[in-house]
Amino acid sequence: MDSKRFGTLLGVVMVLGLACSAESAEILYVQDFENPTNFRNDGADVNIFRQVNQLYGDQPPGFQFAQRNTVETLLITGNQAFGTGYSDPSGIGGNYTLGMLSSYENDLLGLSFDTGGRQYLNFQLTVSSIDLSAWGGPFVSPGAVPVFRFTLYDNPSGANGLFGNGTILDQIEASGTASARSVFDWTTILLPLNASQSTNGKVTIQIDLLDGGYAAMDNFRIVASDIRGDLGTIPEPSSVIILGLGLTGLAGVMARKRVKRSRADDLVAV
């Protein structure tokens, strides 16, 4: 086959791939936590007395979280935490992020969606070890690594909650990296949660920090798709590696994002 014909065929394959992805994927939720409603610094760059729904509910209209205990919102760009404020060398976290405890209290966060009968709920987010300098902190031991568990529950009623109807469809654990207590070191994880056995496509994701003391999570992107790991775009194969197995034998995908400044002073992931 000559190069011209091969190039044409490759172009057709790429167009068909994009069309299949577009038809099979639905972007359900995108949240970078940069627009909290009436954020209040309760001290040490933490809003602890308002629940996640008070800050991020109805983004988009009608969407609500479920939570147990105090899932906090942290001000990354403040100046009170640890006497100097937090440090985020990569800038990935922006101005605000969510934080939760692992063991002092068993904080949980729940998000409910309708997959429309698609096989996978693909969930990408960034996580980092971080600590509190007040409100009972510090909680993070030196060298501690944050370990999250993401559980997908069947939720035929569609109600907001943490456990759906109690039937687990899939479960994946994912780890970040150790960092200094006041420094964010972000890890991007992609979780292809298998929703194929749901009753009617309605499911609940429960987020639980299992280990590490305290950790942050940010930059949620949740896509329902018939393609495992599909986020609504064609992924870069070199940017992901296999992380571990879920209950159904599916693997989580992790990509450490190293960020540098481009000549245009934009953040570029490499």
Phi and psi in degrees as GROMACS dihedral restraints (atoms count N, CA, C in turn):
[ dihedral_restraints ]
;  ai    aj    ak    al  type     phi  dphi    fc
    3     4     5     6     1   -75.4    20    10
    4     5     6     7     1   164.6    20    10
    6     7     8     9     1   -64.8    20    10
    7     8     9    10     1   -33.2    20    10
    9    10    11    12     1   -66.5    20    10
   10    11    12    13     1   -45.6    20    10
   12    13    14    15     1   -65.6    20    10
   13    14    15    16     1   -38.2    20    10
   15    16    17    18     1   -63.4    20    10
   16    17    18    19     1   -41.9    20    10
   18    19    20    21     1   -62.4    20    10
   19    20    21    22     1   -40.2    20    10
   21    22    23    24     1   -65.0    20    10
   22    23    24    25     1   -43.9    20    10
   24    25    26    27     1   -62.5    20    10
   25    26    27    28     1   -42.2    20    10
   27    28    29    30     1   -61.6    20    10
   28    29    30    31     1   -39.6    20    10
   30    31    32    33     1   -63.4    20    10
   31    32    33    34     1   -40.9    20    10
   33    34    35    36     1   -62.9    20    10
   34    35    36    37     1   -43.6    20    10
   36    37    38    39     1   -61.0    20    10
   37    38    39    40     1   -42.7    20    10
   39    40    41    42     1   -65.3    20    10
   40    41    42    43     1   -41.7    20    10
   42    43    44    45     1   -63.6    20    10
   43    44    45    46     1   -43.7    20    10
   45    46    47    48     1   -62.2    20    10
   46    47    48    49     1   -39.3    20    10
   48    49    50    51     1   -62.2    20    10
   49    50    51    52     1   -43.4    20    10
   51    52    53    54     1   -63.6    20    10
   52    53    54    55     1   -41.5    20    10
   54    55    56    57     1   -63.5    20    10
   55    56    57    58     1   -43.5    20    10
   57    58    59    60     1   -62.9    20    10
   58    59    60    61     1   -41.2    20    10
   60    61    62    63     1   -64.0    20    10
   61    62    63    64     1   -43.3    20    10
   63    64    65    66     1   -63.4    20    10
   64    65    66    67     1   -38.9    20    10
   66    67    68    69     1   -73.0    20    10
   67    68    69    70     1   -33.1    20    10
   69    70    71    72     1   -92.2    20    10
   70    71    72    73     1   -10.5    20    10
   72    73    74    75     1  -113.1    20    10
   73    74    75    76     1   143.0    20    10
   75    76    77    78     1  -135.0    20    10
   76    77    78    79     1   120.8    20    10
   78    79    80    81     1   -75.4    20    10
   79    80    81    82     1   115.6    20    10
   81    82    83    84     1   -94.8    20    10
   82    83    84    85     1   -32.1    20    10
   84    85    86    87     1  -160.8    20    10
   85    86    87    88     1   131.6    20    10
   87    88    89    90     1  -134.5    20    10
   88    89    90    91     1   126.9    20    10
   90    91    92    93     1  -149.7    20    10
   91    92    93    94     1   119.9    20    10
   93    94    95    96     1  -105.5    20    10
   94    95    96    97     1     3.1    20    10
   96    97    98    99     1    60.9    20    10
   97    98    99   100     1    26.0    20    10
   99   100   101   102     1   -88.8    20    10
  100   101   102   103     1    -5.1    20    10
  102   103   104   105     1  -130.1    20    10
  103   104   105   106     1    61.7    20    10
  105   106   107   108     1   -68.3    20    10
  106   107   108   109     1   146.4    20    10
  108   109   110   111     1   -86.6    20    10
  109   110   111   112     1   115.6    20    10
  111   112   113   114     1    56.9    20    10
  112   113   114   115     1    49.0    20    10
  114   115   116   117     1   -58.7    20    10
  115   116   117   118     1   139.2    20    10
  117   118   119   120     1  -132.1    20    10
  118   119   120   121     1   126.2    20    10
  120   121   122   123     1   -78.7    20    10
  121   122   123   124     1   104.1    20    10
  123   124   125   126     1   -80.2    20    10
  124   125   126   127     1    -1.8    20    10
  126   127   128   129     1   128.3    20    10
  127   128   129   130     1   139.6    20    10
  129   130   131   132     1    61.5    20    10
  130   131   132   133     1    30.3    20    10
  132   133   134   135     1    62.8    20    10
  133   134   135   136     1    38.5    20    10
  135   136   137   138     1  -132.8    20    10
  136   137   138   139     1   129.9    20    10
  138   139   140   141     1   -97.1    20    10
  139   140   141   142     1   100.8    20    10
  141   142   143   144     1  -104.5    20    10
  142   143   144   145     1   -21.5    20    10
  144   145   146   147     1   -94.2    20    10
  145   146   147   148     1     1.7    20    10
  147   148   149   150     1  -118.8    20    10
  148   149   150   151     1   133.1    20    10
  150   151   152   153     1   -72.7    20    10
  151   152   153   154     1   165.3    20    10
  153   154   155   156     1   -56.6    20    10
  154   155   156   157     1   -39.5    20    10
  156   157   158   159     1   -64.2    20    10
  157   158   159   160     1   -30.8    20    10
  159   160   161   162     1   -69.4    20    10
  160   161   162   163     1   -24.1    20    10
  162   163   164   165     1  -100.8    20    10
  163   164   165   166     1   -34.6    20    10
  165   166   167   168     1  -129.2    20    10
  166   167   168   169     1     5.2    20    10
  168   169   170   171     1   -64.6    20    10
  169   170   171   172     1   153.3    20    10
  171   172   173   174     1    61.6    20    10
  172   173   174   175     1    28.0    20    10
  174   175   176   177     1  -120.6    20    10
  175   176   177   178     1    89.4    20    10
  177   178   179   180     1   -77.3    20    10
  178   179   180   181     1   171.3    20    10
  180   181   182   183     1   -51.7    20    10
  181   182   183   184     1   130.3    20    10
  183   184   185   186     1    94.8    20    10
  184   185   186   187     1   -17.2    20    10
  186   187   188   189     1   -79.4    20    10
  187   188   189   190     1   137.0    20    10
  189   190   191   192     1  -138.4    20    10
  190   191   192   193     1   145.3    20    10
  192   193   194   195     1   -90.1    20    10
  193   194   195   196     1   162.4    20    10
  195   196   197   198     1  -118.4    20    10
  196   197   198   199     1   144.1    20    10
  198   199   200   201     1  -147.9    20    10
  199   200   201   202     1   157.1    20    10
  201   202   203   204     1  -120.7    20    10
  202   203   204   205     1   134.0    20    10
  204   205   206   207     1    64.0    20    10
  205   206   207   208     1  -155.3    20    10
  207   208   209   210     1  -103.4    20    10
  208   209   210   211     1    93.6    20    10
  210   211   212   213     1   -83.7    20    10
  211   212   213   214     1   112.7    20    10
  213   214   215   216     1   -88.8    20    10
  214   215   216   217     1   160.7    20    10
  216   217   218   219     1  -110.7    20    10
  217   218   219   220     1   125.1    20    10
  219   220   221   222     1  -103.2    20    10
  220   221   222   223     1   141.4    20    10
  222   223   224   225     1   -93.0    20    10
  223   224   225   226     1   102.6    20    10
  225   226   227   228     1   -67.0    20    10
  226   227   228   229     1   -34.2    20    10
  228   229   230   231     1   -99.0    20    10
  229   230   231   232     1    20.3    20    10
  231   232   233   234     1   -79.8    20    10
  232   233   234   235     1  -170.3    20    10
  234   235   236   237     1  -134.6    20    10
  235   236   237   238     1    15.9    20    10
  237   238   239   240     1  -103.7    20    10
  238   239   240   241     1   -35.8    20    10
  240   241   242   243     1   -58.0    20    10
  241   242   243   244     1   126.5    20    10
  243   244   245   246     1    57.2    20    10
  244   245   246   247     1    22.5    20    10
  246   247   248   249     1    84.4    20    10
  247   248   249   250     1   -12.3    20    10
  249   250   251   252     1  -130.0    20    10
  250   251   252   253     1   -14.6    20    10
  252   253   254   255     1    96.4    20    10
  253   254   255   256     1   168.1    20    10
  255   256   257   258     1   -79.0    20    10
  256   257   258   259     1   161.0    20    10
  258   259   260   261     1  -120.6    20    10
  259   260   261   262     1   130.4    20    10
  261   262   263   264     1  -130.0    20    10
  262   263   264   265     1    81.7    20    10
  264   265   266   267     1   -56.2    20    10
  265   266   267   268     1   -34.4    20    10
  267   268   269   270     1   -80.3    20    10
  268   269   270   271     1   -24.3    20    10
  270   271   272   273     1    77.5    20    10
  271   272   273   274     1     4.4    20    10
  273   274   275   276     1   -63.7    20    10
  274   275   276   277     1   -32.0    20    10
  276   277   278   279     1   -78.3    20    10
  277   278   279   280     1   -15.8    20    10
  279   280   281   282     1    69.4    20    10
  280   281   282   283     1  -136.0    20    10
  282   283   284   285     1   -97.9    20    10
  283   284   285   286     1   -29.2    20    10
  285   286   287   288     1  -134.9    20    10
  286   287   288   289     1   153.2    20    10
  288   289   290   291     1  -153.9    20    10
  289   290   291   292     1   161.9    20    10
  291   292   293   294     1   -92.8    20    10
  292   293   294   295     1   147.8    20    10
  294   295   296   297     1  -133.5    20    10
  295   296   297   298     1   148.9    20    10
  297   298   299   300     1  -145.7    20    10
  298   299   300   301     1   155.9    20    10
  300   301   302   303     1   -88.3    20    10
  301   302   303   304     1   156.3    20    10
  303   304   305   306     1  -101.0    20    10
  304   305   306   307     1   -45.0    20    10
  306   307   308   309     1  -128.9    20    10
  307   308   309   310     1   -31.2    20    10
  309   310   311   312     1   -57.6    20    10
  310   311   312   313     1   -44.1    20    10
  312   313   314   315     1  -134.6    20    10
  313   314   315   316     1   151.7    20    10
  315   316   317   318     1   -91.8    20    10
  316   317   318   319     1    80.8    20    10
  318   319   320   321     1   -69.6    20    10
  319   320   321   322     1   140.3    20    10
  321   322   323   324     1  -136.6    20    10
  322   323   324   325     1   149.6    20    10
  324   325   326   327     1  -132.7    20    10
  325   326   327   328     1   135.3    20    10
  327   328   329   330     1  -124.4    20    10
  328   329   330   331     1   141.7    20    10
  330   331   332   333     1  -133.7    20    10
  331   332   333   334     1   132.8    20    10
  333   334   335   336     1  -117.3    20    10
  334   335   336   337     1   140.2    20    10
  336   337   338   339     1  -144.8    20    10
  337   338   339   340     1   165.9    20    10
  339   340   341   342     1  -112.8    20    10
  340   341   342   343     1   114.7    20    10
  342   343   344   345     1   -78.1    20    10
  343   344   345   346     1    -8.8    20    10
  345   346   347   348     1    67.0    20    10
  346   347   348   349     1    24.0    20    10
  348   349   350   351     1    82.8    20    10
  349   350   351   352     1     6.3    20    10
  351   352   353   354     1   -73.9    20    10
  352   353   354   355     1   156.4    20    10
  354   355   356   357     1   -74.3    20    10
  355   356   357   358     1   -32.7    20    10
  357   358   359   360     1  -125.0    20    10
  358   359   360   361     1   144.9    20    10
  360   361   362   363     1  -109.5    20    10
  361   362   363   364     1   100.9    20    10
  363   364   365   366     1   -89.5    20    10
  364   365   366   367     1   120.7    20    10
  366   367   368   369     1  -121.9    20    10
  367   368   369   370     1   113.4    20    10
  369   370   371   372     1  -109.9    20    10
  370   371   372   373     1   137.4    20    10
  372   373   374   375     1  -156.2    20    10
  373   374   375   376     1   169.5    20    10
  375   376   377   378     1  -113.2    20    10
  376   377   378   379     1   142.5    20    10
  378   379   380   381     1  -132.0    20    10
  379   380   381   382     1   154.2    20    10
  381   382   383   384     1  -154.8    20    10
  382   383   384   385     1   144.6    20    10
  384   385   386   387     1   -68.2    20    10
  385   386   387   388     1   140.4    20    10
  387   388   389   390     1  -162.2    20    10
  388   389   390   391     1   166.8    20    10
  390   391   392   393     1  -137.7    20    10
  391   392   393   394     1   170.4    20    10
  393   394   395   396     1  -110.5    20    10
  394   395   396   397     1   140.2    20    10
  396   397   398   399     1   -96.5    20    10
  397   398   399   400     1     3.4    20    10
  399   400   401   402     1  -147.3    20    10
  400   401   402   403     1  -171.2    20    10
  402   403   404   405     1    57.2    20    10
  403   404   405   406     1    41.6    20    10
  405   406   407   408     1    93.7    20    10
  406   407   408   409     1   -12.0    20    10
  408   409   410   411     1   -79.4    20    10
  409   410   411   412     1   170.2    20    10
  411   412   413   414     1   -80.1    20    10
  412   413   414   415     1   156.1    20    10
  414   415   416   417     1  -116.4    20    10
  415   416   417   418     1   -14.9    20    10
  417   418   419   420     1   -98.1    20    10
  418   419   420   421     1   121.7    20    10
  420   421   422   423     1   -76.1    20    10
  421   422   423   424     1   147.7    20    10
  423   424   425   426     1   -54.1    20    10
  424   425   426   427     1   130.5    20    10
  426   427   428   429     1    83.3    20    10
  427   428   429   430     1     1.0    20    10
  429   430   431   432     1   -68.8    20    10
  430   431   432   433     1   139.8    20    10
  432   433   434   435     1  -108.7    20    10
  433   434   435   436     1   129.3    20    10
  435   436   437   438     1   -73.6    20    10
  436   437   438   439     1   132.4    20    10
  438   439   440   441     1  -123.3    20    10
  439   440   441   442     1   117.5    20    10
  441   442   443   444     1  -102.6    20    10
  442   443   444   445     1   149.2    20    10
  444   445   446   447     1  -119.2    20    10
  445   446   447   448     1   129.7    20    10
  447   448   449   450     1  -114.6    20    10
  448   449   450   451     1   116.1    20    10
  450   451   452   453     1  -115.3    20    10
  451   452   453   454     1   129.8    20    10
  453   454   455   456     1  -102.5    20    10
  454   455   456   457     1   120.4    20    10
  456   457   458   459     1  -107.9    20    10
  457   458   459   460     1   145.5    20    10
  459   460   461   462     1   -67.9    20    10
  460   461   462   463     1   138.4    20    10
  462   463   464   465     1  -144.7    20    10
  463   464   465   466     1    66.2    20    10
  465   466   467   468     1   -59.8    20    10
  466   467   468   469     1   -24.8    20    10
  468   469   470   471     1   -75.4    20    10
  469   470   471   472     1   -22.5    20    10
  471   472   473   474     1    78.1    20    10
  472   473   474   475     1     4.8    20    10
  474   475   476   477     1   -73.2    20    10
  475   476   477   478     1   149.6    20    10
  477   478   479   480     1   -68.4    20    10
  478   479   480   481     1   137.7    20    10
  480   481   482   483     1  -179.2    20    10
  481   482   483   484     1  -170.6    20    10
  483   484   485   486     1  -111.2    20    10
  484   485   486   487     1   -20.0    20    10
  486   487   488   489     1  -127.8    20    10
  487   488   489   490     1     5.9    20    10
  489   490   491   492     1    51.6    20    10
  490   491   492   493     1  -132.9    20    10
  492   493   494   495     1   -97.1    20    10
  493   494   495   496     1    11.6    20    10
  495   496   497   498     1    92.6    20    10
  496   497   498   499     1    -9.1    20    10
  498   499   500   501     1   -87.7    20    10
  499   500   501   502     1   118.5    20    10
  501   502   503   504     1   -83.7    20    10
  502   503   504   505     1   126.3    20    10
  504   505   506   507     1   -93.1    20    10
  505   506   507   508     1   -36.8    20    10
  507   508   509   510     1  -163.7    20    10
  508   509   510   511     1   160.3    20    10
  510   511   512   513     1  -155.6    20    10
  511   512   513   514     1   131.3    20    10
  513   514   515   516     1  -135.4    20    10
  514   515   516   517     1   136.6    20    10
  516   517   518   519     1  -104.8    20    10
  517   518   519   520     1   143.2    20    10
  519   520   521   522     1  -143.4    20    10
  520   521   522   523     1   145.0    20    10
  522   523   524   525     1  -116.4    20    10
  523   524   525   526     1   150.7    20    10
  525   526   527   528     1   -99.9    20    10
  526   527   528   529     1  -147.4    20    10
  528   529   530   531     1  -128.0    20    10
  529   530   531   532     1   160.8    20    10
  531   532   533   534     1   -74.2    20    10
  532   533   534   535     1   145.2    20    10
  534   535   536   537     1  -151.0    20    10
  535   536   537   538     1   166.9    20    10
  537   538   539   540     1   -60.7    20    10
  538   539   540   541     1   152.8    20    10
  540   541   542   543     1   -58.8    20    10
  541   542   543   544     1   -28.4    20    10
  543   544   545   546     1  -105.4    20    10
  544   545   546   547     1     6.8    20    10
  546   547   548   549     1  -117.3    20    10
  547   548   549   550     1   129.1    20    10
  549   550   551   552     1   -85.4    20    10
  550   551   552   553     1   131.2    20    10
  552   553   554   555     1  -130.9    20    10
  553   554   555   556     1    95.2    20    10
  555   556   557   558     1   -80.2    20    10
  556   557   558   559     1   140.7    20    10
  558   559   560   561     1  -121.9    20    10
  559   560   561   562     1   130.5    20    10
  561   562   563   564     1   -93.9    20    10
  562   563   564   565     1   127.3    20    10
  564   565   566   567     1  -123.3    20    10
  565   566   567   568     1   142.3    20    10
  567   568   569   570     1  -120.8    20    10
  568   569   570   571     1   120.2    20    10
  570   571   572   573     1  -113.6    20    10
  571   572   573   574     1   105.9    20    10
  573   574   575   576     1   -86.4    20    10
  574   575   576   577     1    87.7    20    10
  576   577   578   579     1   -83.1    20    10
  577   578   579   580     1   130.1    20    10
  579   580   581   582     1   -83.7    20    10
  580   581   582   583     1   112.8    20    10
  582   583   584   585     1  -107.1    20    10
  583   584   585   586     1    12.7    20    10
  585   586   587   588     1   -65.4    20    10
  586   587   588   589     1   -23.0    20    10
  588   589   590   591     1   -97.9    20    10
  589   590   591   592     1    11.8    20    10
  591   592   593   594     1   -66.6    20    10
  592   593   594   595     1   152.9    20    10
  594   595   596   597     1   -64.6    20    10
  595   596   597   598     1   -48.8    20    10
  597   598   599   600     1  -140.6    20    10
  598   599   600   601     1    19.7    20    10
  600   601   602   603     1    92.0    20    10
  601   602   603   604     1   -10.9    20    10
  603   604   605   606     1   -90.1    20    10
  604   605   606   607     1   130.2    20    10
  606   607   608   609     1  -141.4    20    10
  607   608   609   610     1   164.5    20    10
  609   610   611   612     1  -129.4    20    10
  610   611   612   613     1   131.9    20    10
  612   613   614   615     1   -97.3    20    10
  613   614   615   616     1   126.8    20    10
  615   616   617   618     1  -109.0    20    10
  616   617   618   619     1   130.2    20    10
  618   619   620   621     1  -109.2    20    10
  619   620   621   622     1   126.5    20    10
  621   622   623   624     1  -136.6    20    10
  622   623   624   625     1   125.3    20    10
  624   625   626   627     1   -84.6    20    10
  625   626   627   628     1   113.2    20    10
  627   628   629   630     1   -83.2    20    10
  628   629   630   631     1   -35.9    20    10
  630   631   632   633     1  -151.6    20    10
  631   632   633   634     1   158.7    20    10
  633   634   635   636     1   114.3    20    10
  634   635   636   637     1    -9.3    20    10
  636   637   638   639     1    88.5    20    10
  637   638   639   640     1   -63.7    20    10
  639   640   641   642     1  -154.9    20    10
  640   641   642   643     1   148.8    20    10
  642   643   644   645     1  -159.9    20    10
  643   644   645   646     1   162.8    20    10
  645   646   647   648     1  -112.4    20    10
  646   647   648   649     1   156.9    20    10
  648   649   650   651     1  -142.6    20    10
  649   650   651   652     1   145.9    20    10
  651   652   653   654     1  -157.2    20    10
  652   653   654   655     1   171.5    20    10
  654   655   656   657     1    54.4    20    10
  655   656   657   658     1    59.3    20    10
  657   658   659   660     1   -75.5    20    10
  658   659   660   661     1   135.1    20    10
  660   661   662   663     1  -138.7    20    10
  661   662   663   664     1   117.7    20    10
  663   664   665   666     1  -124.1    20    10
  664   665   666   667     1   123.2    20    10
  666   667   668   669     1  -131.2    20    10
  667   668   669   670     1   129.8    20    10
  669   670   671   672     1   -89.6    20    10
  670   671   672   673     1   130.5    20    10
  672   673   674   675     1  -155.2    20    10
  673   674   675   676     1   157.3    20    10
  675   676   677   678     1   -87.8    20    10
  676   677   678   679     1    -0.3    20    10
  678   679   680   681     1  -111.1    20    10
  679   680   681   682     1   124.4    20    10
  681   682   683   684     1   -62.8    20    10
  682   683   684   685     1   123.6    20    10
  684   685   686   687     1    83.2    20    10
  685   686   687   688     1    -0.1    20    10
  687   688   689   690     1   -72.3    20    10
  688   689   690   691     1   126.4    20    10
  690   691   692   693     1  -110.9    20    10
  691   692   693   694     1    19.3    20    10
  693   694   695   696     1    93.1    20    10
  694   695   696   697     1    -3.1    20    10
  696   697   698   699     1  -138.8    20    10
  697   698   699   700     1   164.2    20    10
  699   700   701   702     1   -76.1    20    10
  700   701   702   703     1   119.4    20    10
  702   703   704   705     1   -71.8    20    10
  703   704   705   706     1   157.1    20    10
  705   706   707   708     1   -84.8    20    10
  706   707   708   709     1   114.3    20    10
  708   709   710   711     1   -56.2    20    10
  709   710   711   712     1   -32.1    20    10
  711   712   713   714     1   -77.7    20    10
  712   713   714   715     1    -7.4    20    10
  714   715   716   717     1   -95.6    20    10
  715   716   717   718     1    -1.5    20    10
  717   718   719   720     1  -131.0    20    10
  718   719   720   721     1   150.0    20    10
  720   721   722   723     1  -134.7    20    10
  721   722   723   724     1   157.4    20    10
  723   724   725   726     1   -70.5    20    10
  724   725   726   727     1   133.7    20    10
  726   727   728   729     1  -101.9    20    10
  727   728   729   730     1   -53.9    20    10
  729   730   731   732     1  -176.3    20    10
  730   731   732   733     1   175.3    20    10
  732   733   734   735     1   -99.2    20    10
  733   734   735   736     1   141.8    20    10
  735   736   737   738     1   -90.5    20    10
  736   737   738   739     1  -173.3    20    10
  738   739   740   741     1   -62.6    20    10
  739   740   741   742     1   -32.8    20    10
  741   742   743   744     1   -93.5    20    10
  742   743   744   745     1     8.7    20    10
  744   745   746   747     1    88.6    20    10
  745   746   747   748     1     3.6    20    10
  747   748   749   750     1   -77.9    20    10
  748   749   750   751     1   152.6    20    10
  750   751   752   753     1  -106.6    20    10
  751   752   753   754     1   140.4    20    10
  753   754   755   756     1   -76.6    20    10
  754   755   756   757     1   157.5    20    10
  756   757   758   759     1  -124.0    20    10
  757   758   759   760     1   132.8    20    10
  759   760   761   762     1  -124.1    20    10
  760   761   762   763     1   140.1    20    10
  762   763   764   765     1  -137.9    20    10
  763   764   765   766     1   117.7    20    10
  765   766   767   768     1   -75.0    20    10
  766   767   768   769     1   124.3    20    10
  768   769   770   771     1   -99.8    20    10
  769   770   771   772     1   113.8    20    10
  771   772   773   774     1   -93.5    20    10
  772   773   774   775     1   131.4    20    10
  774   775   776   777     1  -118.4    20    10
  775   776   777   778     1   134.8    20    10
  777   778   779   780     1  -131.9    20    10
  778   779   780   781     1   166.9    20    10
  780   781   782   783     1   -88.8    20    10
  781   782   783   784     1   131.9    20    10
  783   784   785   786     1   -84.2    20    10
  784   785   786   787     1   174.6    20    10
  786   787   788   789     1   -63.2    20    10
  787   788   789   790     1   -27.0    20    10
  789   790   791   792     1   -84.3    20    10
  790   791   792   793     1     5.8    20    10
  792   793   794   795     1    66.5    20    10
  793   794   795   796     1    25.9    20    10
  795   796   797   798     1   -95.1    20    10
  796   797   798   799     1   156.3    20    10
  798   799   800   801     1   -80.6    20    10
  799   800   801   802     1   128.5    20    10
  801   802   803   804     1  -124.9    20    10
  802   803   804   805     1   126.9    20    10
  804   805   806   807     1   -85.5    20    10
  805   806   807   808     1   132.4    20    10
